[in-house]
Amino acid sequence: MKGEPEPFMNLRIDRGGMASMLCAVLLCGLSACATKETTRPACPNPAEIAAGFTEPLATVRYLADDALEGRMSGSDGEHCAGEFIAARMASIGLRGAGEDGSYFQHVPLASTLQPHAPQGTGRNVVGLLEGSDPSLKHEIIVVGAHYDHLGWGAFSSLDNTRAVHNGADDNASGISAMLRVAALLAQGQRPARSVLFTAFTGEELGLLGSAYFVRSPTIPLRHARAMINMDMVGRLGDDELIVYGVGTAREWQALLQYQARAAGVRLAEHPEGYGFSDHTSFYAQGVPVLHLFTNVHADYHKATDDWQKIDAAGIDKVAAMVTGLARTLGDPAARLTFVPGEEKPARLSNDGTRAYLGTVPDFSPVPRGVLLSGVTPGSPGDRAGMRRGDVLIRLGGQDIRDLQGFTNALQAHRPGDEVDVGLLRQGQEITLRAVLGRRGG
């Protein structure tokens, strides 16, 4: 869909005093004004940081600024990011669908996957676009993205230096796309079903925000008809948009192909509903899901994942496709037939007690194994001689068909184990020897 760029934080909007609210949120915060919670430092002003930018890049520019210090779950930076997202939801016309009619749901951050991570509380940010059909508006389509990142890189970073990890692609891009979808759906005729927009905390610590939401939903989850997750959608360029979850409903493939053509996007489709992002929490509850993703890159989980590298036109294409999907799913005649998965995967842990190889997967489909987009310098894989472009087909005697197989094989070992690593390199099968390490070691 083409059109004029959405102005960033346009204070000329007059929607029941919305301009005053947007100004006040910079001084007090939506939640602090209402609940008098613990005082935090004043948030950076979005209008100053993103002056001259238009959507979808303006949202990325603010969320990925150094001033937010990498948006670690529970931090002041993530708090400010949540305030910003809530203010944008309000300006678009979404009503608060969190706790007590607010935009927030508080999430305990204790993590078995990251036992040394900061404790405390993060917040999911939840806004509802109410459906237009009185008999169907209780049914919801969930559109989500996580907004936390790695802070200063103490956990999960693939860099060896302490620095702010801004997470422009991971996942300021997904939040930008989500808010763009909300703005487009709010224009004109609303879908018959309601659309619930949710920005999740704690994804990097083990899907904590989405897992908490499905356990304690602010809107009954039995009314969720589908969940669309956007995680890392900022590097599309001329590449294919990777879509996981196509096999979670019989109707997904036809719907996707139509909307992808309309948005001018080529797709690489994967059937799996379980994966390493927030859609997994919903699929485990019997909800058909999609995960949209523009692939990993050299800046993944590094301090170099900055806003200057974001493809704004690509975000617009992704948002246009998701808007089309949401409109179609919101139609009274639309029904999805859920297809259950075979197994629930464990999320790869970054806890230092787990084995670590140091490979960065490329999520493009290959007939067999896991294609590597890179190998972390100095990691066990690097020392063993693994390279970008290798296809990992075996680890420690276990054949690897896909990323889940790699996860299972790696979790069968401990740091210090010496293992054979089977690779396809330029069509030839080779075997290397690697000593598995631990995160940060």
VEXLOGU-573525 format. One line per field, with one value per residue (C-alpha): residue number from 0; residue in three letters; x, y, z. Coordinates in steps of 0.001 Angstrom, whole numbers, padded with zeros to 6 digits, m for minus. Last residue first. Layout:
BEGIN
num <- (NUM / ...)
residu <- (ALA / ...)
px <- (X / ...)
py <- (Y / ...)
pz <- (Z / ...)
//
This chain:
BEGIN
num <- (440 / 439 / 438 / 437 / 436 / 435 / 434 / 433 / 432 / 431 / 430 / 429 / 428 / 427 / 426 / 425 / 424 / 423 / 422 / 421 / 420 / 419 / 418 / 417 / 416 / 415 / 414 / 413 / 412 / 411 / 410 / 409 / 408 / 407 / 406 / 405 / 404 / 403 / 402 / 401 / 400 / 399 / 398 / 397 / 396 / 395 / 394 / 393 / 392 / 391 / 390 / 389 / 388 / 387 / 386 / 385 / 384 / 383 / 382 / 381 / 380 / 379 / 378 / 377 / 376 / 375 / 374 / 373 / 372 / 371 / 370 / 369 / 368 / 367 / 366 / 365 / 364 / 363 / 362 / 361 / 360 / 359 / 358 / 357 / 356 / 355 / 354 / 353 / 352 / 351 / 350 / 349 / 348 / 347 / 346 / 345 / 344 / 343 / 342 / 341 / 340 / 339 / 338 / 337 / 336 / 335 / 334 / 333 / 332 / 331 / 330 / 329 / 328 / 327 / 326 / 325 / 324 / 323 / 322 / 321 / 320 / 319 / 318 / 317 / 316 / 315 / 314 / 313 / 312 / 311 / 310 / 309 / 308 / 307 / 306 / 305 / 304 / 303 / 302 / 301 / 300 / 299 / 298 / 297 / 296 / 295 / 294 / 293 / 292 / 291 / 290 / 289 / 288 / 287 / 286 / 285 / 284 / 283 / 282 / 281 / 280 / 279 / 278 / 277 / 276 / 275 / 274 / 273 / 272 / 271 / 270 / 269 / 268 / 267 / 266 / 265 / 264 / 263 / 262 / 261 / 260 / 259 / 258 / 257 / 256 / 255 / 254 / 253 / 252 / 251 / 250 / 249 / 248 / 247 / 246 / 245 / 244 / 243 / 242 / 241 / 240 / 239 / 238 / 237 / 236 / 235 / 234 / 233 / 232 / 231 / 230 / 229 / 228 / 227 / 226 / 225 / 224 / 223 / 222 / 221 / 220 / 219 / 218 / 217 / 216 / 215 / 214 / 213 / 212 / 211 / 210 / 209 / 208 / 207 / 206 / 205 / 204 / 203 / 202 / 201 / 200 / 199 / 198 / 197 / 196 / 195 / 194 / 193 / 192 / 191 / 190 / 189 / 188 / 187 / 186 / 185 / 184 / 183 / 182 / 181 / 180 / 179 / 178 / 177 / 176 / 175 / 174 / 173 / 172 / 171 / 170 / 169 / 168 / 167 / 166 / 165 / 164 / 163 / 162 / 161 / 160 / 159 / 158 / 157 / 156 / 155 / 154 / 153 / 152 / 151 / 150 / 149 / 148 / 147 / 146 / 145 / 144 / 143 / 142 / 141 / 140 / 139 / 138 / 137 / 136 / 135 / 134 / 133 / 132 / 131 / 130 / 129 / 128 / 127 / 126 / 125 / 124 / 123 / 122 / 121 / 120 / 119 / 118 / 117 / 116 / 115 / 114 / 113 / 112 / 111 / 110 / 109 / 108 / 107 / 106 / 105 / 104 / 103 / 102 / 101 / 100 / 99 / 98 / 97 / 96 / 95 / 94 / 93 / 92 / 91 / 90 / 89 / 88 / 87 / 86 / 85 / 84 / 83 / 82 / 81 / 80 / 79 / 78 / 77 / 76 / 75 / 74 / 73 / 72 / 71 / 70 / 69 / 68 / 67 / 66 / 65 / 64 / 63 / 62 / 61 / 60 / 59 / 58 / 57 / 56 / 55 / 54 / 53 / 52 / 51 / 50 / 49 / 48 / 47 / 46 / 45 / 44 / 43 / 42 / 41 / 40 / 39 / 38 / 37 / 36 / 35 / 34 / 33 / 32 / 31 / 30 / 29 / 28 / 27 / 26 / 25 / 24 / 23 / 22 / 21 / 20 / 19 / 18 / 17 / 16 / 15 / 14 / 13 / 12 / 11 / 10 / 9 / 8 / 7 / 6 / 5 / 4 / 3 / 2 / 1 / 0)
residu <- (GLY / GLY / ARG / ARG / GLY / LEU / VAL / ALA / ARG / LEU / THR / ILE / GLU / GLN / GLY / GLN / ARG / LEU / LEU / GLY / VAL / ASP / VAL / GLU / ASP / GLY / PRO / ARG / HIS / ALA / GLN / LEU / ALA / ASN / THR / PHE / GLY / GLN / LEU / ASP / ARG / ILE / ASP / GLN / GLY / GLY / LEU / ARG / ILE / LEU / VAL / ASP / GLY / ARG / ARG / MET / GLY / ALA / ARG / ASP / GLY / PRO / SER / GLY / PRO / THR / VAL / GLY / SER / LEU / LEU / VAL / GLY / ARG / PRO / VAL / PRO / SER / PHE / ASP / PRO / VAL / THR / GLY / LEU / TYR / ALA / ARG / THR / GLY / ASP / ASN / SER / LEU / ARG / ALA / PRO / LYS / GLU / GLU / GLY / PRO / VAL / PHE / THR / LEU / ARG / ALA / ALA / PRO / ASP / GLY / LEU / THR / ARG / ALA / LEU / GLY / THR / VAL / MET / ALA / ALA / VAL / LYS / ASP / ILE / GLY / ALA / ALA / ASP / ILE / LYS / GLN / TRP / ASP / ASP / THR / ALA / LYS / HIS / TYR / ASP / ALA / HIS / VAL / ASN / THR / PHE / LEU / HIS / LEU / VAL / PRO / VAL / GLY / GLN / ALA / TYR / PHE / SER / THR / HIS / ASP / SER / PHE / GLY / TYR / GLY / GLU / PRO / HIS / GLU / ALA / LEU / ARG / VAL / GLY / ALA / ALA / ARG / ALA / GLN / TYR / GLN / LEU / LEU / ALA / GLN / TRP / GLU / ARG / ALA / THR / GLY / VAL / GLY / TYR / VAL / ILE / LEU / GLU / ASP / ASP / GLY / LEU / ARG / GLY / VAL / MET / ASP / MET / ASN / ILE / MET / ALA / ARG / ALA / HIS / ARG / LEU / PRO / ILE / THR / PRO / SER / ARG / VAL / PHE / TYR / ALA / SER / GLY / LEU / LEU / GLY / LEU / GLU / GLU / GLY / THR / PHE / ALA / THR / PHE / LEU / VAL / SER / ARG / ALA / PRO / ARG / GLN / GLY / GLN / ALA / LEU / LEU / ALA / ALA / VAL / ARG / LEU / MET / ALA / SER / ILE / GLY / SER / ALA / ASN / ASP / ASP / ALA / GLY / ASN / HIS / VAL / ALA / ARG / THR / ASN / ASP / LEU / SER / SER / PHE / ALA / GLY / TRP / GLY / LEU / HIS / ASP / TYR / HIS / ALA / GLY / VAL / VAL / ILE / ILE / GLU / HIS / LYS / LEU / SER / PRO / ASP / SER / GLY / GLU / LEU / LEU / GLY / VAL / VAL / ASN / ARG / GLY / THR / GLY / GLN / PRO / ALA / HIS / PRO / GLN / LEU / THR / SER / ALA / LEU / PRO / VAL / HIS / GLN / PHE / TYR / SER / GLY / ASP / GLU / GLY / ALA / GLY / ARG / LEU / GLY / ILE / SER / ALA / MET / ARG / ALA / ALA / ILE / PHE / GLU / GLY / ALA / CYS / HIS / GLU / GLY / ASP / SER / GLY / SER / MET / ARG / GLY / GLU / LEU / ALA / ASP / ASP / ALA / LEU / TYR / ARG / VAL / THR / ALA / LEU / PRO / GLU / THR / PHE / GLY / ALA / ALA / ILE / GLU / ALA / PRO / ASN / PRO / CYS / ALA / PRO / ARG / THR / THR / GLU / LYS / THR / ALA / CYS / ALA / SER / LEU / GLY / CYS / LEU / LEU / VAL / ALA / CYS / LEU / MET / SER / ALA / MET / GLY / GLY / ARG / ASP / ILE / ARG / LEU / ASN / MET / PHE / PRO / GLU / PRO / GLU / GLY / LYS / MET)
px <- (034122 / 031338 / 028762 / 030365 / 032719 / 032512 / 035812 / 035520 / 036781 / 036026 / 034421 / 033938 / 031178 / 031672 / 029004 / 030800 / 031227 / 028775 / 029664 / 029967 / 031239 / 032947 / 032798 / 035085 / 033053 / 034406 / 031051 / 028308 / 026528 / 023004 / 021821 / 023886 / 022251 / 018728 / 019293 / 020876 / 017866 / 015588 / 017567 / 017096 / 018049 / 021007 / 022428 / 023748 / 027286 / 028632 / 027184 / 026068 / 024722 / 025985 / 025951 / 028960 / 028321 / 030160 / 033004 / 033893 / 037607 / 037600 / 038750 / 035799 / 033352 / 034772 / 034393 / 037265 / 035355 / 031627 / 030764 / 028572 / 025480 / 025523 / 023118 / 021543 / 021007 / 019356 / 017389 / 018192 / 015688 / 016991 / 017273 / 020992 / 022357 / 025048 / 027599 / 029407 / 029564 / 028257 / 027413 / 025186 / 026274 / 026986 / 023296 / 022641 / 019901 / 018561 / 014795 / 013436 / 011338 / 007734 / 007012 / 004815 / 002809 / m000959 / m002824 / m005465 / m008113 / m008437 / m011746 / m012530 / m016185 / m016681 / m013651 / m010990 / m008702 / m008769 / m008097 / m005300 / m003684 / m003834 / m002323 / 000380 / 001286 / 001339 / 003467 / 006009 / 006144 / 006511 / 009309 / 011067 / 010791 / 012432 / 015433 / 017372 / 021159 / 021242 / 019117 / 021917 / 022728 / 026461 / 026468 / 026007 / 023157 / 022837 / 025118 / 026519 / 023021 / 020050 / 016968 / 014114 / 011572 / 007806 / 006537 / 003043 / 000706 / m002409 / m003457 / m003526 / m001915 / 001586 / 001139 / 000688 / 003939 / 005817 / 004732 / 007097 / 010374 / 012761 / 010587 / 007510 / 005019 / 007076 / 005799 / 008525 / 007917 / 010464 / 008369 / 008714 / 007124 / 005337 / 002628 / m000240 / 001810 / 002575 / m001104 / m002213 / 000590 / 000025 / m003703 / m003157 / m000422 / m002225 / m005452 / m004478 / m003289 / m000028 / 001873 / 002761 / 004237 / 007509 / 007739 / 011037 / 010718 / 012821 / 015666 / 015752 / 016193 / 014457 / 016682 / 014225 / 011883 / 013618 / 010726 / 007194 / 004676 / 001212 / m001203 / m004507 / m008096 / m007668 / m011018 / m009855 / m007046 / m009400 / m008227 / m005648 / m004085 / m002425 / m000757 / m000707 / 000654 / 003310 / 004706 / 004618 / 006588 / 009090 / 010058 / 013436 / 015507 / 015663 / 011877 / 011556 / 009065 / 006368 / 004675 / 001069 / m001468 / m004880 / m007069 / m010833 / m013018 / m015232 / m012221 / m012309 / m013554 / m011371 / m007975 / m007410 / m006095 / m003331 / m002268 / m002209 / m000175 / 002333 / 002536 / 003413 / 005978 / 007738 / 007660 / 009180 / 011940 / 012782 / 013493 / 016114 / 016559 / 017483 / 018758 / 020645 / 023347 / 025196 / 028785 / 030845 / 033207 / 033386 / 030441 / 028026 / 025829 / 023484 / 023838 / 026063 / 025498 / 024981 / 021196 / 020386 / 016972 / 013365 / 010667 / 009037 / 006541 / 002846 / m000312 / m003072 / m006352 / m009236 / m012789 / m014929 / m015598 / m017599 / m021261 / m020910 / m019141 / m016769 / m013845 / m012047 / m008437 / m006853 / m003557 / m001127 / 002367 / 004049 / 006002 / 009166 / 009632 / 012601 / 015689 / 018711 / 020144 / 022285 / 019800 / 019269 / 017399 / 015717 / 014437 / 012970 / 011526 / 008102 / 005754 / 003589 / 000836 / 000584 / m001685 / m004073 / m007644 / m007018 / m004129 / m003549 / m005975 / m005538 / m007541 / m006066 / m006693 / m003426 / m002355 / m003047 / m000931 / 001867 / 001727 / 001853 / 004880 / 006714 / 005987 / 007229 / 010450 / 010915 / 010588 / 012984 / 015561 / 014979 / 015680 / 013210 / 014109 / 017240 / 016260 / 019711 / 020775 / 017651 / 019829 / 021902 / 018975 / 017418 / 013896 / 013921 / 015316 / 013250 / 010059 / 011135 / 011997 / 008401 / 007447 / 008924 / 012196 / 012938 / 013274 / 013695 / 015693 / 013995 / 010386 / 011055 / 012054 / 014348 / 012571 / 012823 / 014614 / 012453 / 010181 / 008730 / 005034 / 002574 / m000136 / m001794 / 000887 / 003599 / 001871 / 001418 / 004756 / 005359 / 007227 / 007310 / 003830 / 002561 / 003312 / 001526 / m001407 / m001785 / m001877 / m004414 / m006932 / m009924 / m008461 / m006932 / m003901 / m001690 / 000913 / 002087 / 004317 / 006185 / 004174 / 002887 / 004459 / 001944 / 000524 / 001298 / 000000)
py <- (m018329 / m015760 / m018432 / m021830 / m023754 / m026859 / m028340 / m028787 / m031393 / m030990 / m033372 / m032666 / m033347 / m031678 / m029567 / m026267 / m027102 / m029587 / m030016 / m032693 / m031542 / m034180 / m033387 / m032564 / m031780 / m028851 / m027157 / m029793 / m031835 / m033114 / m029500 / m029077 / m032036 / m030926 / m027372 / m028621 / m030853 / m027891 / m025883 / m028518 / m032007 / m032541 / m036051 / m036829 / m038228 / m035299 / m032748 / m033490 / m031623 / m028060 / m026309 / m024052 / m020673 / m018650 / m020737 / m023470 / m023986 / m025564 / m022298 / m020508 / m023109 / m022893 / m019091 / m016678 / m014814 / m015707 / m017855 / m016583 / m017012 / m020753 / m023081 / m025685 / m029275 / m030711 / m029407 / m025756 / m023055 / m019574 / m019198 / m018467 / m019707 / m017914 / m020371 / m019918 / m023512 / m023162 / m025834 / m024819 / m023824 / m020263 / m019630 / m018616 / m021179 / m022360 / m022441 / m025925 / m027239 / m028380 / m031388 / m032657 / m029538 / m029164 / m027926 / m025271 / m024670 / m020933 / m019212 / m016069 / m015440 / m012678 / m010714 / m010000 / m012643 / m010804 / m007429 / m008930 / m010554 / m007340 / m005385 / m008047 / m007617 / m003828 / m003977 / m006237 / m003912 / m000823 / m002529 / m003169 / 000492 / 001391 / m000865 / m000490 / m000123 / 003429 / 002282 / 000295 / m003395 / m002667 / m003460 / m007116 / m009567 / m009901 / m007385 / m009830 / m010811 / m012937 / m013301 / m011003 / m012514 / m012974 / m015524 / m016855 / m018539 / m020694 / m020735 / m024028 / m022866 / m024066 / m022005 / m018916 / m019262 / m020163 / m016898 / m015134 / m016127 / m019060 / m021545 / m023745 / m023278 / m025020 / m024997 / m022854 / m020492 / m018356 / m015506 / m012850 / m009494 / m007023 / m006183 / m007540 / m010583 / m011266 / m010878 / m013532 / m015954 / m015582 / m016319 / m019419 / m020698 / m019966 / m021899 / m025250 / m023673 / m024265 / m025307 / m021774 / m021222 / m019604 / m016902 / m015721 / m012606 / m013142 / m010817 / m007594 / m005436 / m007104 / m005983 / m004546 / m007450 / m008811 / m010317 / m009791 / m012193 / m012872 / m014657 / m016187 / m016776 / m015647 / m015891 / m018757 / m016419 / m014434 / m010782 / m009640 / m013060 / m014607 / m017808 / m016652 / m013271 / m014745 / m016865 / m013828 / m011711 / m014387 / m015561 / m016747 / m013814 / m012203 / m012207 / m010497 / m007773 / m008153 / m005467 / m006564 / m005355 / m006988 / m006834 / m007063 / m008931 / m007149 / m005296 / m001481 / 000624 / 003659 / 004133 / 002170 / m000770 / 001368 / 002833 / m000579 / m002066 / 000787 / 000167 / m003484 / m002583 / m000162 / m002727 / m005337 / m002957 / m002042 / m005747 / m006909 / m004770 / m001660 / m003649 / m000819 / m002938 / m000449 / m001547 / m004057 / m005811 / m009414 / m009144 / m012036 / m010756 / m013221 / m011634 / m008772 / m006864 / m003348 / m003656 / m006856 / m006147 / m005657 / m004630 / m007924 / m008037 / m008870 / m008909 / m010919 / m011431 / m011341 / m012611 / m010522 / m008196 / m010883 / m010281 / m006509 / m006301 / m003310 / m004842 / m002968 / m002019 / m003080 / m002043 / m004012 / m003132 / m006018 / m004767 / m005818 / m006599 / m007364 / m009516 / m008656 / m011685 / m014223 / m017098 / m016500 / m019568 / m020138 / m016585 / m014341 / m011395 / m011016 / m009378 / m006296 / m005812 / m002294 / m000205 / 000553 / m000736 / m002291 / m004409 / m004298 / m003616 / 000141 / 001512 / 001848 / 005183 / 005760 / 008359 / 005907 / 003192 / 005703 / 006739 / 003096 / 002466 / 005493 / 004537 / 001020 / 002350 / 004532 / 001484 / m000440 / 002272 / 002431 / m001298 / m004123 / m006004 / m004542 / m001719 / m001233 / 001867 / 003939 / 007037 / 005111 / 005403 / 002225 / 002899 / 006454 / 005801 / 002639 / 004613 / 007294 / 004730 / 003624 / 006369 / 009788 / 011307 / 015032 / 015066 / 011505 / 012258 / 015580 / 014502 / 011276 / 013177 / 011090 / 009684 / 011362 / 009200 / 006692 / 007105 / 003859 / 003531 / 006381 / 004318 / 006600 / 009203 / 006541 / 004315 / 006836 / 008527 / 011714 / 014269 / 012630 / 011238 / 014777 / 015831 / 012847 / 013365 / 017008 / 016123 / 013383 / 015773 / 013766 / 012935 / 016101 / 015143 / 018199 / 016580 / 014303 / 011783 / 011052 / 011813 / 008732 / 008871 / 009722 / 006739 / 003424 / 000000)
pz <- (027697 / 027444 / 026690 / 027236 / 025001 / 022845 / 021669 / 017913 / 015426 / 011735 / 009240 / 005530 / 002997 / m000385 / m002086 / m001589 / 002084 / 003609 / 007247 / 009933 / 013326 / 015477 / 019169 / 022094 / 025228 / 027253 / 027789 / 027994 / 025352 / 024581 / 024325 / 021169 / 019438 / 020362 / 019159 / 015928 / 015321 / 015909 / 013371 / 010668 / 009539 / 011850 / 012187 / 015654 / 015935 / 017933 / 015534 / 011974 / 008944 / 009403 / 006024 / 005514 / 003884 / 006534 / 007863 / 010382 / 011040 / 014505 / 016078 / 014474 / 015748 / 019261 / 019155 / 018476 / 015783 / 015806 / 012796 / 009981 / 007833 / 008448 / 006634 / 008912 / 007765 / 004668 / 001703 / 002509 / 003462 / 004299 / 008066 / 008090 / 011390 / 013418 / 014819 / 018123 / 019347 / 022913 / 025472 / 028389 / 031917 / 030720 / 030195 / 026598 / 026288 / 022975 / 023447 / 023993 / 021153 / 021480 / 019316 / 016482 / 015773 / 015770 / 012666 / 013381 / 010716 / 010118 / 009436 / 007446 / 006594 / 009176 / 007886 / 010493 / 009031 / 005706 / 007312 / 009417 / 006383 / 004385 / 007260 / 007587 / 003903 / 004128 / 007269 / 005549 / 002552 / 004765 / 006702 / 003383 / 002429 / 005739 / 005121 / 008379 / 008341 / 009747 / 012701 / 014314 / 014847 / 015296 / 019032 / 018159 / 018566 / 014763 / 013035 / 010436 / 009349 / 010383 / 008225 / 007160 / 009591 / 009768 / 012294 / 011639 / 014090 / 014426 / 018117 / 020033 / 023267 / 022273 / 019112 / 021264 / 023215 / 020028 / 018377 / 020777 / 019154 / 018887 / 017069 / 017201 / 014390 / 011728 / 008120 / 006547 / 003626 / 001787 / 000429 / m002264 / m001431 / m003714 / m001177 / m003309 / m004268 / m000609 / 000307 / m002183 / m001370 / 002352 / 002235 / 000088 / 002388 / 005636 / 004974 / 006434 / 009658 / 011558 / 008409 / 007350 / 010807 / 009762 / 007113 / 005638 / 003501 / 000403 / m000444 / m002439 / 000656 / 003602 / 006487 / 009018 / 009731 / 012847 / 014835 / 013542 / 015084 / 013665 / 016030 / 014950 / 016138 / 019735 / 021584 / 023796 / 024858 / 027077 / 027026 / 029590 / 029260 / 032315 / 031089 / 027451 / 028522 / 030804 / 027981 / 025678 / 028124 / 029177 / 025700 / 027069 / 028300 / 024841 / 024673 / 028045 / 027124 / 024497 / 022409 / 021884 / 019328 / 019673 / 016569 / 017005 / 014532 / 011992 / 010609 / 010851 / 007967 / 007331 / 008960 / 012175 / 010152 / 008637 / 011989 / 013674 / 010826 / 011140 / 014887 / 014254 / 011583 / 013931 / 016730 / 014412 / 013304 / 016897 / 017311 / 016716 / 013585 / 015527 / 018498 / 020190 / 021826 / 024035 / 024495 / 026477 / 024085 / 022874 / 020534 / 019953 / 022768 / 024487 / 027933 / 029139 / 025914 / 027241 / 026983 / 025104 / 023553 / 024623 / 022172 / 021211 / 018361 / 018149 / 016061 / 017747 / 015869 / 018288 / 018712 / 021092 / 018136 / 016366 / 017298 / 017644 / 014245 / 013986 / 015839 / 018592 / 017923 / 021187 / 022773 / 024939 / 026157 / 027989 / 030950 / 032744 / 036405 / 038606 / 038208 / 036113 / 034290 / 036155 / 035898 / 032163 / 030892 / 034262 / 034071 / 036780 / 034836 / 036439 / 033883 / 034428 / 031841 / 030473 / 028233 / 031088 / 031391 / 034793 / 033474 / 029735 / 026910 / 026577 / 023688 / 020228 / 018529 / 016672 / 019232 / 022054 / 020448 / 019893 / 023547 / 024635 / 022408 / 023816 / 027411 / 026696 / 025165 / 028234 / 030501 / 028252 / 028747 / 032489 / 032656 / 033288 / 030105 / 028511 / 026146 / 024557 / 026432 / 025715 / 025160 / 022603 / 020181 / 018806 / 020079 / 018759 / 015283 / 014894 / 015525 / 013055 / 010365 / 009709 / 009783 / 009155 / 010376 / 010582 / 014363 / 015637 / 018794 / 019493 / 018934 / 020836 / 024003 / 026196 / 029258 / 032645 / 035206 / 037074 / 040094 / 041379 / 040520 / 041024 / 039286 / 036749 / 036126 / 036342 / 033780 / 030986 / 031598 / 033563 / 031484 / 028063 / 028635 / 029137 / 025573 / 024096 / 026461 / 025506 / 021822 / 022491 / 024076 / 022900 / 019496 / 018182 / 016140 / 015649 / 017875 / 015069 / 016823 / 013578 / 010461 / 008574 / 005134 / 002385 / 000606 / m000988 / 000000)
//
